[in-house]
Protein backbone atom coordinates (compact mmCIF):
# COMPACT_ATOMS: atom_id res chain seq x y z
CA UNK A 1 0.00 0.00 0.00
CA UNK A 2 1.24 3.46 -0.84
CA UNK A 3 0.11 6.51 1.10
CA UNK A 4 -0.47 9.74 -0.79
CA UNK A 5 -1.38 13.18 0.52
CA UNK A 6 -2.80 14.24 -2.83
CA UNK A 7 -6.53 15.00 -2.25
CA UNK A 8 -7.66 13.60 -5.63
CA UNK A 9 -5.83 10.32 -5.16
CA UNK A 10 -8.29 7.48 -4.77
CA UNK A 11 -11.38 9.46 -5.87
CA UNK A 12 -13.76 7.23 -7.75
CA UNK A 13 -14.45 8.12 -11.35
CA UNK A 14 -18.06 6.95 -11.21
CA UNK A 15 -21.25 8.39 -9.78
CA UNK A 16 -21.79 7.53 -6.15
CA UNK A 17 -25.54 8.21 -6.24
CA UNK A 18 -27.75 6.59 -8.84
CA UNK A 19 -31.26 7.70 -9.70
CA UNK A 20 -33.87 5.22 -8.57
CA UNK A 21 -36.79 5.21 -10.94
CA UNK A 22 -39.10 2.36 -10.07
CA UNK A 23 -42.71 1.95 -10.99
CA UNK A 24 -44.24 0.64 -7.78
CA UNK A 25 -47.23 -0.72 -9.71
CA UNK A 26 -45.05 -2.92 -11.91
CA UNK A 27 -44.45 -6.57 -11.17
CA UNK A 28 -41.07 -5.85 -9.57
CA UNK A 29 -42.49 -2.96 -7.51
CA UNK A 30 -45.40 -5.02 -6.22
CA UNK A 31 -43.03 -7.86 -5.34
CA UNK A 32 -40.73 -5.50 -3.43
CA UNK A 33 -43.69 -4.03 -1.52
CA UNK A 34 -44.83 -7.54 -0.64
CA UNK A 35 -41.36 -8.52 0.60
CA UNK A 36 -41.20 -5.32 2.66
CA UNK A 37 -44.56 -6.16 4.24
CA UNK A 38 -43.30 -9.64 5.11
CA UNK A 39 -40.16 -8.24 6.75
CA UNK A 40 -42.17 -5.65 8.69
CA UNK A 41 -44.69 -8.33 9.71
CA UNK A 42 -47.72 -6.25 8.81
CA UNK A 43 -50.60 -8.67 9.25
CA UNK A 44 -53.20 -7.21 6.90
CA UNK A 45 -51.44 -6.90 3.56
CA UNK A 46 -48.65 -9.46 3.57
CA UNK A 47 -49.83 -11.38 0.55
CA UNK A 48 -51.88 -8.73 -1.30
CA UNK A 49 -48.96 -7.27 -3.21
CA UNK A 50 -47.50 -10.68 -4.03
CA UNK A 51 -50.85 -11.83 -5.39
CA UNK A 52 -51.12 -8.60 -7.40
CA UNK A 53 -47.67 -9.24 -8.87
CA UNK A 54 -48.76 -12.76 -9.81
CA UNK A 55 -51.88 -11.26 -11.38
CA UNK A 56 -49.64 -9.40 -13.83
CA UNK A 57 -47.22 -12.25 -14.56
CA UNK A 58 -48.57 -15.60 -13.49
CA UNK A 59 -45.23 -17.38 -13.22
CA UNK A 60 -43.13 -14.63 -11.61
CA UNK A 61 -40.84 -16.88 -9.60
CA UNK A 62 -39.81 -14.47 -6.76
CA UNK A 63 -43.47 -13.71 -5.98
CA UNK A 64 -44.32 -17.40 -6.13
CA UNK A 65 -41.61 -18.29 -3.63
CA UNK A 66 -42.59 -15.42 -1.31
CA UNK A 67 -46.23 -16.43 -1.37
CA UNK A 68 -45.41 -20.09 -0.83
CA UNK A 69 -43.28 -19.12 2.18
CA UNK A 70 -46.26 -17.26 3.65
CA UNK A 71 -48.56 -20.21 3.02
CA UNK A 72 -46.08 -22.58 4.60
CA UNK A 73 -45.97 -20.47 7.76
Secondary structure, DSSP 4 states (H G I P E B T S, - for coil): ------TTTT--SS-SS------TTSHHHHHHHHHHHHHHT-SSSTTHHHHHHHHHSTT-HHHHHHHHHHHH-
